[in-house]
Amino acid sequence: MKHDNSAFNIQYSIVTVFCLAVFSVLAGYCPFTAAAEEKAVLKGRVIDAEGKSLKGAIVLVYDSPEVRRRADFMSVRTEADGRFSMVLFPGKYWAIARLKKAAEYGPLMPGDKHSGEPREVEVAAGAERELDFTVIDIKASANPKKVREDHIKIKGRIVDEKNQPVKNAYAFASRNETFPGIPDYLSAWTDEGGRYTLYLPRGKYYLGVDTAFPPEKGRLMNRAITVESDKSDVDIVSK
């Protein structure tokens, strides 16, 4: 007598799909597991502005530079060593790291930390790619006057070489002519008019601009300035 295995095959397929879905969640990536022969690994560490490992951060990976949406892949939260590892399909991606007190998605709230503009990364089949992220409280850094009332307000525009305003850039300040690392002082992102505001203690600074965060270490700054009183016309030319 011939047995009908169709019902068994359907049940086996359902169980297989369910197991793969569970494994995907436990492995720390989504929406599904890459085939073994196509597996690529993205790993690295998430640190704060002082270089300390961050626990509880996540890395979000997107298949396009548009990151104001739900991520295509997401790591599990980092442990005390700040390390993360996730499996992806081979290809080009854009990645960010963030540390949120509440849900993984949604606008940044006070105390949340973010790595800034998405980092472009390409991963190859059968290979591992390492990428580290530095996250800071961008909103707090952009308004240190809340911490120190004696800071001086510096305002101006970020413009290109044709004196046209640069949108979605930010200004930052350092006491070194060659930028050493994460900025001590930075502005919020510029609007359509390229306008920025910095709050600085008195002294001499070198100002820089960028459209990605963090800015490249070791770069030459764009402009020198001595801060003694509020200024409202300090334009910075984006090189």
Order of alpha helices (4+ residues) and beta strands (2+ residues): alpha-beta-beta-beta-beta-beta-beta-beta-beta-beta-alpha-beta-beta-beta-beta-beta-beta-beta
